[in-house]
Structure formats: C-alpha cells, structure tokens
Amino acid sequence: MSLLRVLLAIIFPPLAVIDRGCGSVLIVFLLTCCGWVPGVIAALIILNKH
C-alpha cells in the first residue's frame, strides 16, 4: 500500500480501488455515497489485502 494510494483513498475512495475489480469499486462507491467515512474505511481495508 503506497502513500499515493492512501491519500487517494482519503480524498476519493472509489478511485483508489479502481484496479481491484468492478465489485470493489461498486462497494466502495456505494459506501462513499452513504457517508464519506465508511467509504474511506472500506477502501483502506481493500487496499490492505494482498
């Protein structure tokens, strides 16, 4: 997980997980629409997985 990805996950979470697949982007986008904090947390969790 690079610093650029972490900053991107904080600023716009769906863009940070764009290479993880359509499902991840959709989940993070929906969580971001519900609230910014859940989207950031989901993006960081997805980025932390190997």
CHARMM-style PDB file with segment names, atoms N, HN, CA, C and O in Angstrom:
ATOM      1  N   MET     1       0.859  -1.168   0.000  1.00  0.00      PROA
ATOM      2  CA  MET     1       0.000   0.000   0.000  1.00  0.00      PROA
ATOM      3  C   MET     1       0.904   1.229   0.000  1.00  0.00      PROA
ATOM      4  O   MET     1       1.629   1.480   0.963  1.00  0.00      PROA
ATOM      5  N   SER     2       0.852   1.986  -1.083  1.00  0.00      PROA
ATOM      6  HN  SER     2       0.263   1.782  -1.865  1.00  0.00      PROA
ATOM      7  CA  SER     2       1.709   3.145  -1.213  1.00  0.00      PROA
ATOM      8  C   SER     2       1.051   4.393  -0.611  1.00  0.00      PROA
ATOM      9  O   SER     2      -0.155   4.432  -0.368  1.00  0.00      PROA
ATOM     10  N   LEU     3       1.859   5.370  -0.390  1.00  0.00      PROA
ATOM     11  HN  LEU     3       2.839   5.338  -0.587  1.00  0.00      PROA
ATOM     12  CA  LEU     3       1.369   6.624   0.180  1.00  0.00      PROA
ATOM     13  C   LEU     3       0.382   7.303  -0.766  1.00  0.00      PROA
ATOM     14  O   LEU     3      -0.598   7.900  -0.320  1.00  0.00      PROA
ATOM     15  N   LEU     4       0.638   7.212  -2.062  1.00  0.00      PROA
ATOM     16  HN  LEU     4       1.434   6.727  -2.424  1.00  0.00      PROA
ATOM     17  CA  LEU     4      -0.272   7.805  -3.039  1.00  0.00      PROA
ATOM     18  C   LEU     4      -1.642   7.148  -2.981  1.00  0.00      PROA
ATOM     19  O   LEU     4      -2.660   7.835  -3.065  1.00  0.00      PROA
ATOM     20  N   ARG     5      -1.680   5.828  -2.837  1.00  0.00      PROA
ATOM     21  HN  ARG     5      -0.852   5.271  -2.768  1.00  0.00      PROA
ATOM     22  CA  ARG     5      -2.960   5.115  -2.747  1.00  0.00      PROA
ATOM     23  C   ARG     5      -3.713   5.501  -1.478  1.00  0.00      PROA
ATOM     24  O   ARG     5      -4.935   5.652  -1.501  1.00  0.00      PROA
ATOM     25  N   VAL     6      -2.997   5.660  -0.382  1.00  0.00      PROA
ATOM     26  HN  VAL     6      -2.004   5.538  -0.363  1.00  0.00      PROA
ATOM     27  CA  VAL     6      -3.640   6.042   0.878  1.00  0.00      PROA
ATOM     28  C   VAL     6      -4.232   7.444   0.765  1.00  0.00      PROA
ATOM     29  O   VAL     6      -5.361   7.674   1.196  1.00  0.00      PROA
ATOM     30  N   LEU     7      -3.491   8.371   0.197  1.00  0.00      PROA
ATOM     31  HN  LEU     7      -2.574   8.184  -0.153  1.00  0.00      PROA
ATOM     32  CA  LEU     7      -4.010   9.730   0.018  1.00  0.00      PROA
ATOM     33  C   LEU     7      -5.204   9.737  -0.931  1.00  0.00      PROA
ATOM     34  O   LEU     7      -6.173  10.464  -0.711  1.00  0.00      PROA
ATOM     35  N   LEU     8      -5.133   8.930  -1.983  1.00  0.00      PROA
ATOM     36  HN  LEU     8      -4.346   8.339  -2.161  1.00  0.00      PROA
ATOM     37  CA  LEU     8      -6.245   8.837  -2.920  1.00  0.00      PROA
ATOM     38  C   LEU     8      -7.468   8.207  -2.249  1.00  0.00      PROA
ATOM     39  O   LEU     8      -8.602   8.596  -2.532  1.00  0.00      PROA
ATOM     40  N   ALA     9      -7.239   7.234  -1.360  1.00  0.00      PROA
ATOM     41  HN  ALA     9      -6.319   6.918  -1.130  1.00  0.00      PROA
ATOM     42  CA  ALA     9      -8.345   6.606  -0.637  1.00  0.00      PROA
ATOM     43  C   ALA     9      -9.011   7.592   0.319  1.00  0.00      PROA
ATOM     44  O   ALA     9     -10.212   7.497   0.569  1.00  0.00      PROA
ATOM     45  N   ILE    10      -8.257   8.518   0.843  1.00  0.00      PROA
ATOM     46  HN  ILE    10      -7.281   8.595   0.640  1.00  0.00      PROA
ATOM     47  CA  ILE    10      -8.822   9.512   1.748  1.00  0.00      PROA
ATOM     48  C   ILE    10      -9.575  10.586   0.970  1.00  0.00      PROA
ATOM     49  O   ILE    10     -10.629  11.044   1.412  1.00  0.00      PROA
ATOM     50  N   ILE    11      -9.045  10.993  -0.183  1.00  0.00      PROA
ATOM     51  HN  ILE    11      -8.189  10.621  -0.542  1.00  0.00      PROA
ATOM     52  CA  ILE    11      -9.673  12.053  -0.965  1.00  0.00      PROA
ATOM     53  C   ILE    11     -10.876  11.536  -1.751  1.00  0.00      PROA
ATOM     54  O   ILE    11     -11.963  12.106  -1.655  1.00  0.00      PROA
ATOM     55  N   PHE    12     -10.699  10.467  -2.525  1.00  0.00      PROA
ATOM     56  HN  PHE    12      -9.816  10.004  -2.603  1.00  0.00      PROA
ATOM     57  CA  PHE    12     -11.782   9.897  -3.337  1.00  0.00      PROA
ATOM     58  C   PHE    12     -11.642   8.381  -3.339  1.00  0.00      PROA
ATOM     59  O   PHE    12     -10.959   7.827  -4.200  1.00  0.00      PROA
ATOM     60  N   PRO    13     -12.276   7.703  -2.393  1.00  0.00      PROA
ATOM     61  CA  PRO    13     -12.074   6.264  -2.187  1.00  0.00      PROA
ATOM     62  C   PRO    13     -12.303   5.360  -3.403  1.00  0.00      PROA
ATOM     63  O   PRO    13     -11.509   4.441  -3.602  1.00  0.00      PROA
ATOM     64  N   PRO    14     -13.336   5.561  -4.228  1.00  0.00      PROA
ATOM     65  CA  PRO    14     -13.525   4.627  -5.351  1.00  0.00      PROA
ATOM     66  C   PRO    14     -12.366   4.638  -6.352  1.00  0.00      PROA
ATOM     67  O   PRO    14     -12.065   3.614  -6.965  1.00  0.00      PROA
ATOM     68  N   LEU    15     -11.729   5.772  -6.514  1.00  0.00      PROA
ATOM     69  HN  LEU    15     -11.974   6.604  -6.016  1.00  0.00      PROA
ATOM     70  CA  LEU    15     -10.620   5.857  -7.459  1.00  0.00      PROA
ATOM     71  C   LEU    15      -9.391   5.102  -6.964  1.00  0.00      PROA
ATOM     72  O   LEU    15      -8.580   4.650  -7.773  1.00  0.00      PROA
ATOM     73  N   ALA    16      -9.244   4.960  -5.671  1.00  0.00      PROA
ATOM     74  HN  ALA    16      -9.903   5.327  -5.014  1.00  0.00      PROA
ATOM     75  CA  ALA    16      -8.096   4.260  -5.112  1.00  0.00      PROA
ATOM     76  C   ALA    16      -8.165   2.756  -5.345  1.00  0.00      PROA
ATOM     77  O   ALA    16      -7.127   2.098  -5.410  1.00  0.00      PROA
ATOM     78  N   VAL    17      -9.367   2.198  -5.472  1.00  0.00      PROA
ATOM     79  HN  VAL    17     -10.211   2.732  -5.420  1.00  0.00      PROA
ATOM     80  CA  VAL    17      -9.519   0.753  -5.633  1.00  0.00      PROA
ATOM     81  C   VAL    17      -9.929   0.367  -7.055  1.00  0.00      PROA
ATOM     82  O   VAL    17     -10.470  -0.717  -7.272  1.00  0.00      PROA
ATOM     83  N   ILE    18      -9.677   1.236  -8.009  1.00  0.00      PROA
ATOM     84  HN  ILE    18      -9.238   2.117  -7.833  1.00  0.00      PROA
ATOM     85  CA  ILE    18     -10.137   1.014  -9.381  1.00  0.00      PROA
ATOM     86  C   ILE    18      -9.489  -0.236 -10.005  1.00  0.00      PROA
ATOM     87  O   ILE    18     -10.097  -0.864 -10.872  1.00  0.00      PROA
ATOM     88  N   ASP    19      -8.295  -0.599  -9.592  1.00  0.00      PROA
ATOM     89  HN  ASP    19      -7.801  -0.088  -8.888  1.00  0.00      PROA
ATOM     90  CA  ASP    19      -7.626  -1.770 -10.175  1.00  0.00      PROA
ATOM     91  C   ASP    19      -7.954  -3.068  -9.441  1.00  0.00      PROA
ATOM     92  O   ASP    19      -7.446  -4.123  -9.820  1.00  0.00      PROA
ATOM     93  N   ARG    20      -8.770  -3.022  -8.424  1.00  0.00      PROA
ATOM     94  HN  ARG    20      -9.183  -2.164  -8.116  1.00  0.00      PROA
ATOM     95  CA  ARG    20      -9.131  -4.209  -7.640  1.00  0.00      PROA
ATOM     96  C   ARG    20     -10.358  -4.938  -8.175  1.00  0.00      PROA
ATOM     97  O   ARG    20     -10.724  -5.993  -7.657  1.00  0.00      PROA
ATOM     98  N   GLY    21     -10.988  -4.393  -9.194  1.00  0.00      PROA
ATOM     99  HN  GLY    21     -10.691  -3.536  -9.615  1.00  0.00      PROA
ATOM    100  CA  GLY    21     -12.144  -5.050  -9.776  1.00  0.00      PROA
ATOM    101  C   GLY    21     -13.406  -4.225  -9.644  1.00  0.00      PROA
ATOM    102  O   GLY    21     -13.493  -3.300  -8.835  1.00  0.00      PROA
ATOM    103  N   CYS    22     -14.372  -4.582 -10.455  1.00  0.00      PROA
ATOM    104  HN  CYS    22     -14.301  -5.333 -11.111  1.00  0.00      PROA
ATOM    105  CA  CYS    22     -15.624  -3.828 -10.518  1.00  0.00      PROA
ATOM    106  C   CYS    22     -16.415  -3.919  -9.212  1.00  0.00      PROA
ATOM    107  O   CYS    22     -17.035  -2.943  -8.791  1.00  0.00      PROA
ATOM    108  N   GLY    23     -16.393  -5.085  -8.577  1.00  0.00      PROA
ATOM    109  HN  GLY    23     -15.890  -5.878  -8.919  1.00  0.00      PROA
ATOM    110  CA  GLY    23     -17.137  -5.262  -7.334  1.00  0.00      PROA
ATOM    111  C   GLY    23     -16.616  -4.386  -6.216  1.00  0.00      PROA
ATOM    112  O   GLY    23     -17.394  -3.800  -5.464  1.00  0.00      PROA
ATOM    113  N   SER    24     -15.313  -4.296  -6.104  1.00  0.00      PROA
ATOM    114  HN  SER    24     -14.680  -4.772  -6.715  1.00  0.00      PROA
ATOM    115  CA  SER    24     -14.707  -3.452  -5.065  1.00  0.00      PROA
ATOM    116  C   SER    24     -15.029  -1.987  -5.290  1.00  0.00      PROA
ATOM    117  O   SER    24     -15.340  -1.260  -4.347  1.00  0.00      PROA
ATOM    118  N   VAL    25     -14.956  -1.560  -6.529  1.00  0.00      PROA
ATOM    119  HN  VAL    25     -14.703  -2.151  -7.295  1.00  0.00      PROA
ATOM    120  CA  VAL    25     -15.254  -0.160  -6.856  1.00  0.00      PROA
ATOM    121  C   VAL    25     -16.715   0.144  -6.544  1.00  0.00      PROA
ATOM    122  O   VAL    25     -17.028   1.202  -5.998  1.00  0.00      PROA
ATOM    123  N   LEU    26     -17.599  -0.772  -6.886  1.00  0.00      PROA
ATOM    124  HN  LEU    26     -17.344  -1.632  -7.329  1.00  0.00      PROA
ATOM    125  CA  LEU    26     -19.022  -0.562  -6.645  1.00  0.00      PROA
ATOM    126  C   LEU    26     -19.331  -0.494  -5.151  1.00  0.00      PROA
ATOM    127  O   LEU    26     -20.084   0.374  -4.710  1.00  0.00      PROA
ATOM    128  N   ILE    27     -18.758  -1.401  -4.378  1.00  0.00      PROA
ATOM    129  HN  ILE    27     -18.146  -2.106  -4.736  1.00  0.00      PROA
ATOM    130  CA  ILE    27     -18.981  -1.409  -2.930  1.00  0.00      PROA
ATOM    131  C   ILE    27     -18.464  -0.121  -2.293  1.00  0.00      PROA
ATOM    132  O   ILE    27     -19.156   0.503  -1.487  1.00  0.00      PROA
ATOM    133  N   VAL    28     -17.255   0.268  -2.656  1.00  0.00      PROA
ATOM    134  HN  VAL    28     -16.694  -0.239  -3.310  1.00  0.00      PROA
ATOM    135  CA  VAL    28     -16.673   1.483  -2.082  1.00  0.00      PROA
ATOM    136  C   VAL    28     -17.461   2.707  -2.525  1.00  0.00      PROA
ATOM    137  O   VAL    28     -17.639   3.639  -1.740  1.00  0.00      PROA
ATOM    138  N   PHE    29     -17.936   2.724  -3.767  1.00  0.00      PROA
ATOM    139  HN  PHE    29     -17.792   1.967  -4.404  1.00  0.00      PROA
ATOM    140  CA  PHE    29     -18.728   3.856  -4.245  1.00  0.00      PROA
ATOM    141  C   PHE    29     -20.036   3.977  -3.471  1.00  0.00      PROA
ATOM    142  O   PHE    29     -20.421   5.073  -3.063  1.00  0.00      PROA
ATOM    143  N   LEU    30     -20.714   2.857  -3.270  1.00  0.00      PROA
ATOM    144  HN  LEU    30     -20.401   1.966  -3.601  1.00  0.00      PROA
ATOM    145  CA  LEU    30     -21.976   2.891  -2.526  1.00  0.00      PROA
ATOM    146  C   LEU    30     -21.762   3.319  -1.076  1.00  0.00      PROA
ATOM    147  O   LEU    30     -22.554   4.087  -0.529  1.00  0.00      PROA
ATOM    148  N   LEU    31     -20.698   2.824  -0.458  1.00  0.00      PROA
ATOM    149  HN  LEU    31     -20.055   2.200  -0.902  1.00  0.00      PROA
ATOM    150  CA  LEU    31     -20.403   3.232   0.916  1.00  0.00      PROA
ATOM    151  C   LEU    31     -20.025   4.709   0.990  1.00  0.00      PROA
ATOM    152  O   LEU    31     -20.358   5.390   1.961  1.00  0.00      PROA
ATOM    153  N   THR    32     -19.338   5.198  -0.023  1.00  0.00      PROA
ATOM    154  HN  THR    32     -19.068   4.645  -0.812  1.00  0.00      PROA
ATOM    155  CA  THR    32     -18.977   6.613  -0.047  1.00  0.00      PROA
ATOM    156  C   THR    32     -20.218   7.480  -0.220  1.00  0.00      PROA
ATOM    157  O   THR    32     -20.300   8.571   0.344  1.00  0.00      PROA
ATOM    158  N   CYS    33     -21.185   6.997  -1.000  1.00  0.00      PROA
ATOM    159  HN  CYS    33     -21.119   6.111  -1.459  1.00  0.00      PROA
ATOM    160  CA  CYS    33     -22.433   7.754  -1.160  1.00  0.00      PROA
ATOM    161  C   CYS    33     -23.216   7.790   0.153  1.00  0.00      PROA
ATOM    162  O   CYS    33     -23.880   8.783   0.452  1.00  0.00      PROA
ATOM    163  N   CYS    34     -23.143   6.723   0.927  1.00  0.00      PROA
ATOM    164  HN  CYS    34     -22.604   5.917   0.684  1.00  0.00      PROA
ATOM    165  CA  CYS    34     -23.839   6.694   2.220  1.00  0.00      PROA
ATOM    166  C   CYS    34     -23.150   7.582   3.248  1.00  0.00      PROA
ATOM    167  O   CYS    34     -23.795   8.151   4.129  1.00  0.00      PROA
ATOM    168  N   GLY    35     -21.877   7.689   3.127  1.00  0.00      PROA
ATOM    169  HN  GLY    35     -21.353   7.227   2.412  1.00  0.00      PROA
ATOM    170  CA  GLY    35     -21.095   8.507   4.054  1.00  0.00      PROA
ATOM    171  C   GLY    35     -19.637   8.406   3.679  1.00  0.00      PROA
ATOM    172  O   GLY    35     -19.174   7.349   3.249  1.00  0.00      PROA
ATOM    173  N   TRP    36     -18.913   9.486   3.835  1.00  0.00      PROA
ATOM    174  HN  TRP    36     -19.289  10.345   4.184  1.00  0.00      PROA
ATOM    175  CA  TRP    36     -17.525   9.523   3.403  1.00  0.00      PROA
ATOM    176  C   TRP    36     -16.648   8.575   4.218  1.00  0.00      PROA
ATOM    177  O   TRP    36     -15.788   7.894   3.660  1.00  0.00      PROA
ATOM    178  N   VAL    37     -16.856   8.525   5.520  1.00  0.00      PROA
ATOM    179  HN  VAL    37     -17.555   9.078   5.974  1.00  0.00      PROA
ATOM    180  CA  VAL    37     -16.011   7.712   6.404  1.00  0.00      PROA
ATOM    181  C   VAL    37     -16.121   6.212   6.101  1.00  0.00      PROA
ATOM    182  O   VAL    37     -15.086   5.548   6.035  1.00  0.00      PROA
ATOM    183  N   PRO    38     -17.320   5.645   5.914  1.00  0.00      PROA
ATOM    184  CA  PRO    38     -17.378   4.223   5.570  1.00  0.00      PROA
ATOM    185  C   PRO    38     -16.681   3.898   4.248  1.00  0.00      PROA
ATOM    186  O   PRO    38     -16.091   2.826   4.108  1.00  0.00      PROA
ATOM    187  N   GLY    39     -16.744   4.806   3.287  1.00  0.00      PROA
ATOM    188  HN  GLY    39     -17.223   5.676   3.400  1.00  0.00      PROA
ATOM    189  CA  GLY    39     -16.054   4.601   2.016  1.00  0.00      PROA
ATOM    190  C   GLY    39     -14.543   4.584   2.175  1.00  0.00      PROA
ATOM    191  O   GLY    39     -13.850   3.770   1.564  1.00  0.00      PROA
ATOM    192  N   VAL    40     -14.041   5.492   3.001  1.00  0.00      PROA
ATOM    193  HN  VAL    40     -14.604   6.153   3.497  1.00  0.00      PROA
ATOM    194  CA  VAL    40     -12.592   5.543   3.252  1.00  0.00      PROA
ATOM    195  C   VAL    40     -12.136   4.282   3.979  1.00  0.00      PROA
ATOM    196  O   VAL    40     -11.103   3.707   3.634  1.00  0.00      PROA
ATOM    197  N   ILE    41     -12.887   3.855   4.969  1.00  0.00      PROA
ATOM    198  HN  ILE    41     -13.726   4.322   5.249  1.00  0.00      PROA
ATOM    199  CA  ILE    41     -12.522   2.650   5.721  1.00  0.00      PROA
ATOM    200  C   ILE    41     -12.534   1.429   4.815  1.00  0.00      PROA
ATOM    201  O   ILE    41     -11.613   0.614   4.870  1.00  0.00      PROA
ATOM    202  N   ALA    42     -13.558   1.290   3.983  1.00  0.00      PROA
ATOM    203  HN  ALA    42     -14.306   1.952   3.939  1.00  0.00      PROA
ATOM    204  CA  ALA    42     -13.626   0.149   3.067  1.00  0.00      PROA
ATOM    205  C   ALA    42     -12.482   0.179   2.061  1.00  0.00      PROA
ATOM    206  O   ALA    42     -11.894  -0.860   1.761  1.00  0.00      PROA
ATOM    207  N   ALA    43     -12.163   1.349   1.542  1.00  0.00      PROA
ATOM    208  HN  ALA    43     -12.641   2.193   1.785  1.00  0.00      PROA
ATOM    209  CA  ALA    43     -11.062   1.459   0.586  1.00  0.00      PROA
ATOM    210  C   ALA    43      -9.734   1.082   1.230  1.00  0.00      PROA
ATOM    211  O   ALA    43      -8.921   0.393   0.616  1.00  0.00      PROA
ATOM    212  N   LEU    44      -9.511   1.526   2.453  1.00  0.00      PROA
ATOM    213  HN  LEU    44     -10.172   2.086   2.952  1.00  0.00      PROA
ATOM    214  CA  LEU    44      -8.257   1.189   3.134  1.00  0.00      PROA
ATOM    215  C   LEU    44      -8.178  -0.303   3.450  1.00  0.00      PROA
ATOM    216  O   LEU    44      -7.101  -0.894   3.378  1.00  0.00      PROA
ATOM    217  N   ILE    45      -9.291  -0.907   3.795  1.00  0.00      PROA
ATOM    218  HN  ILE    45     -10.167  -0.427   3.854  1.00  0.00      PROA
ATOM    219  CA  ILE    45      -9.299  -2.349   4.054  1.00  0.00      PROA
ATOM    220  C   ILE    45      -9.015  -3.116   2.769  1.00  0.00      PROA
ATOM    221  O   ILE    45      -8.235  -4.069   2.780  1.00  0.00      PROA
ATOM    222  N   ILE    46      -9.632  -2.717   1.666  1.00  0.00      PROA
ATOM    223  HN  ILE    46     -10.265  -1.943   1.657  1.00  0.00      PROA
ATOM    224  CA  ILE    46      -9.408  -3.404   0.395  1.00  0.00      PROA
ATOM    225  C   ILE    46      -7.959  -3.213  -0.064  1.00  0.00      PROA
ATOM    226  O   ILE    46      -7.348  -4.146  -0.585  1.00  0.00      PROA
ATOM    227  N   LEU    47      -7.416  -2.032   0.121  1.00  0.00      PROA
ATOM    228  HN  LEU    47      -7.913  -1.273   0.544  1.00  0.00      PROA
ATOM    229  CA  LEU    47      -6.027  -1.794  -0.269  1.00  0.00      PROA
ATOM    230  C   LEU    47      -5.039  -2.533   0.607  1.00  0.00      PROA
ATOM    231  O   LEU    47      -3.932  -2.842   0.165  1.00  0.00      PROA
ATOM    232  N   ASN    48      -5.419  -2.824   1.841  1.00  0.00      PROA
ATOM    233  HN  ASN    48      -6.319  -2.573   2.200  1.00  0.00      PROA
ATOM    234  CA  ASN    48      -4.520  -3.506   2.765  1.00  0.00      PROA
ATOM    235  C   ASN    48      -4.437  -5.006   2.485  1.00  0.00      PROA
ATOM    236  O   ASN    48      -3.463  -5.646   2.880  1.00  0.00      PROA
ATOM    237  N   LYS    49      -5.441  -5.583   1.811  1.00  0.00      PROA
ATOM    238  HN  LYS    49      -6.233  -5.064   1.490  1.00  0.00      PROA
ATOM    239  CA  LYS    49      -5.428  -7.002   1.483  1.00  0.00      PROA
ATOM    240  C   LYS    49      -4.398  -7.250   0.377  1.00  0.00      PROA
ATOM    241  O   LYS    49      -4.204  -6.420  -0.510  1.00  0.00      PROA
ATOM    242  N   HSD    50      -3.750  -8.402   0.452  1.00  0.00      PROA
ATOM    243  HN  HSD    50      -3.907  -9.077   1.173  1.00  0.00      PROA
ATOM    244  CA  HSD    50      -2.751  -8.747  -0.570  1.00  0.00      PROA
ATOM    245  C   HSD    50      -3.342  -9.623  -1.616  1.00  0.00      PROA
ATOM    246  OT1 HSD    50      -2.650 -10.014  -2.556  1.00  0.00      PROA
TER     247      HSD     50
END
